[in-house]
Amino acid sequence: MTSVLQVEGGHPLTGTIAVRGAKNFVPKAMVASLLADEPSELRNVPLIRDVEVVSDLLGLHGVEIDFDQDRGVMRLDPTNVKSARRADIDALGGASRIPILFCGPLLHQIGEAFIPELGGCNIGGRPIDFHLDILRRFGATVDKRPDGIHITSPASGLKGTFVELPFPSVGATEQTLLTAVRADGITILQGAAVEPEIMDLINVLQKMGAIISVDTDRTIRIEGVPHLIGYRHTSLPDRIEAASWAAAALATHGDIYVHGAHQPDMTTFLNTFRKVGGAFDIDSEGIRFYHPGGELHSIALETAVHPGFMTDWQQPLVVALTQAKGLSIVHETVYENRFGFTRALRQMGANIQVYKECLGSTPCRFGQRNFYHSAVISGPAPLHAADITVPDLRGGFSHLIAALAASGTSRVSGIDVISRGYEHFLTKLQGLDARVEYLDHQPV
């Protein structure tokens, strides 16, 4: 069964919503609590599905969690960490890719870890073998079996190592950090991702007693320590959710104030938003995003790792670009399968073609690999209602934006996927005067 949302489009979104902690940081900070010998406290925690999954996984491993959902404050006590039943881990593993990041902390705390089949959005390769290779470099033994992957630490513990990433992968950087901080000796990580969420994870680890330095050439140096203490930390706000609401304001000719939106983490998005023709006002509490009237402008855009234009900003903005005058070109360089969501947009009247060639200023790693990773959007193209199915988290929110901008009434199936990363999104939509309502659950 899948949830269906009925959306009456063609009405501007107006009002105020709030964003809390970043989906791409909070679950990782929760995992980091495993490294300590005492409780931690994490604030500004959103009520999203990924947080629930990690809470359940931590609970299976003996971590006691007290979550005040109204205040967004979570207390995590790892003092009774233990091995979890493999069947229980497997039951949760399909809902998230987070279990792979449990490995380093669990190897330090109990000497072993288990990884089931991993889930997550189908937007491109996130090879687990690369994570396993990193763990091997620290001295872990990796045993692939029919029921999953069993990983053990040597009796002498994990040792510092050298890791060079061929691409600044966020997940691989997180894996290295969470494993290196308690490994014996020094770890050098070259080619690291330096996204704001990575830097906030480093902030958390430093509060716990880790010794980490970051150079300007994407090199991170970690001096391992034998023990870490608990932390008290407030998460940075979710810049992806903030940008998603900004794109929704632009596509629907709306006016949305996003309480909690943080300018320094969104500089590249804000520049692009302005080039397209959107307007924004910034104050100390958040950012107001609005359509100022007149035509939107076509642009050429390439996604990139930080500080470039974030791949998770691309999909919501593409919906707004369907309403821009002229030809917009978008070159996706981070995930090779991110344009699958455009099929539904074409069904709704958008004029979008996807290409295997690199339609950007520089060739990328997908250029010769037969992936449709570039798009040309011709506009403005009036959107009309349709029955569509959510493909993944960011693509799903983009479909929702399209339905809100289209004329007529759409039915959006699989809408529950959006709850993985957008807290109370239906309540927020209703607060913005969106005309939406849940229908009865429908057969898949």
Secondary structure, DSSP 8 states (H G I E B T S, - for coil): -EEEEEEE-S---EEEEE--B-TTTHHHHHHHGGGBSS-EEEES----HHHHHHHHHHHHTT-EEEEETTTTEEEEE-TT-----HHHHHHHHTT-SGGGGGHHHHHHHTSEEEE-------SS---HHHHHHHHHHTT-EEEEETTEEEEE--TT--B--EEE-SS--HHHHHHHHHHHTTSBSEEEEES----HHHHHHHHHHHHTT-EEEE-TTSEEEEE--S-B---EEE--B-HHHHHHHHHHHHHTT-EEEEET--GGGGHHHHHHHHHHT-EEEE-SSEEEEE--SS-EE--EEEB-STTSB-HHHHHHHHHHHTTEEEEEEEE--S-TTGGGGHHHHHHTT-EEEEESS--SSS--TTTTTT---EEEEEE----B--EEE--SHHHHHHHHHHHHHSBSEEEEE-GGGGGGTSTTHHHHHHHTT-EEEEEEEE--
